[in-house]
Structure formats: structure tokens, C-alpha cells
């Protein structure tokens, strides 16, 4: 199969965006979440726990968080291939590799650069966890939009679904909750920023207040990541569906075509109170165009009955291409 120059450029763009996504993920985790004493789930959360309970000579040597993420994902990949077969694309393998590389690269940055920005604010640790989670969510969403995957929970979900039908969301929730709850019972030594902005090693005992705070930060991080991923993935696709019920529906549809320059569809309808057959005018538009169309409708017929509903994505002529599915 011969590749055109456009295909090559699109491929390069996708891999550059996935690399950027993995950098955002590693930056949010290592520069924001960990210095604030936070925790999260997935392969990165498990790697963080393992790194924390290992002797310093090992955790600071080969068994860094980045290398542990790579090892965990490799083990999951091998199990996945053995149980469910080879269903992982090259982009997933690329994201797994780049995540490990970016975690190791970000380790050379000084977390105090971010800490000093927030340390003057009350509850600065919570702000850093939220910022880090948002950065992780952007990274995951960017990778997803390019067809990539961060591995970890995705592979666990495939393995579990081989034997039982469980939704991805439930698998994600169960694994992340397990990692976060287990962190409460571990005696760990973690790097945490002080109020002075210095990074120092801190002992966290099992069931200590700091351990519970870390677990709560973890649940906040999971919620923010989920919201950010949904927002980034659907933000550029969100549209509105407007249903207009009026007496002169033909005139309304003509107005939308000519004045608003948008398409309209007539749908058979009947008001059950009047028992009078009529038609509803349906318009699908970008959210930014909704107020303009409503203004035109009000000018055309101030007594029109209107409903507006959000749709996650619209594909076809005038909207996103079908090949983005």
C-alpha cells in the first residue's frame, strides 16, 4: 500500500500529539500530584506505591516510577496477549513507551518550580492535585483522540472481559479504588513539598492522617481526570439540537435556510391537546450558533415553542468527518 505525503504528515502529527499527551501526563503526576502528597490510580498509581515502599537505593536507581510503569505495562501486555490475543495497536505500545520515557525525563525537573507558584495560596496542595489531574486528563484525552491508549487499566479491562462482561468504567473504578485504599495501610517514604517550597523525604505511617489525606487526594484526582478527558474529547464536537414547534413551519424552515444559513428538517408531529397534525422543525448546529438561531426564531414567531438539547457529536456534511469515529 502506497502512502501519500498527506498520510505521512497526518501520522507524524498523531505521534507528536501522543508524545505531547504523555508529557502532560508525566508532568501533572510528577510535578504537581506527587509533590503535593497526592496519589492516583492506574499503572502510574501502582508504580508510585511500589517505588515508595522500595529501599531508596532501588527506588532512586533502576526502579524509578517511569521504569516501573513500563515493567507493569509489559507484564499486563504479556498477560493480555496470552489470554485475549493480540488486540493492542502500535499506538498503544508507543504511548506505553513514551509514558515511561516522559516520567524519567520529568524527574530531572525541579518540582519547586510549581510548588513556589502555589505555596502562597491556602490549600495549595489541593490546587496542585487538581492542576496535576487536569494535566493528566489532557494527556490521556489527546492520546485517545489520536487512537492511542495508556495501557494499564485498558489491558486489565480486556482480560476481565474475556471471562465476564464488565464495563470499562467499573474496571477503572475498582482498580483505582483498590490502589488508593491499599495506600492507607502502607508505610511509605515519599517526596513531599514543605510550606517553604522545599522538597524533602517524608515518612507516612499506616492509617496516619497523611495517608488518609493522600487517599482523598487520589479520589479527587480520579474525578478531575475523568471530567477533563470527557471535556477535551467532546469539547470540540458538542452541538445542540433545536426543536421548533410553530404554526407556519414552512416559513420557519425557509428562514433558517436563508437567514441563519443552517439546514433544517421537518418531522411529523401532533399536539395531543389540539389533535392537530403539524410538523416540527429540527435544526442541528454548533453551540456557538445556538443563540443566533434562537434570536432569529423569536423574531420570526415569538409564540414558537422551542426545545434545545445537547448532543455529544455530529458527523456528516458540515460537521465532523465520519473518519474521525
C-alpha angles and dihedrals in degrees: 000000000000117000120216123220088252091056090050093050091048090051092049091049092051094051092045090052091048089051089051090048092054090048090053089050094049093043094051092048101042101032100038116015101041097043088052091054093250132144138202141185138253126057091319092054093048091047090051091053093048091047091051096052095045120094113270091246089062101034091051093042126049097334097070119151091258093052092044090053089053092048093048092049092047090053090048091047092053091048090046093052091047094048108030103015131240105325099139119107126220089253091061090052090048092051092049091052095044092048090058092045093049093048089054093046095048089053087074090062120090112245088206087077088071097032092058090057094057106027093091092059124085112251089014091161091060090049091051092050091051092047091048092048091050090051090049090048092052090050093050093046093049090051092047091051090055093050096260132125135203093226114216107091092022090063093044089053091052091051094048092046089056087072105020134022104242124157120246090241093057092048090050092048095047096048095043093047090049092053094045095046092047090054089067092063097047127095102224140173111215137174108247133173118241125219087262090061095251121135114227139160113265128193115225114192125206113279091004119147089250090055092053091046089053090052092050090049087052093056090048089051092051091051094048093047092051093049093045093050091051092045095049094043096048100028095089093041103047114121137166130239112212121197115195122193114191141139099248098045094160092057090046092052091048090051092052091050096047108027102029091031093220132125121257135195127204116220125190112251141164130200106227093210095056096027087218118144113233141150132250120220112225121197126181114198143151114277091246089061096049098089091049093053093046089052091053091047092051090050091050098045120000091189095056117127111230135186124189123198132178121238122195097221141359121201129188139053112358093011136059119329118254091236088071090071 
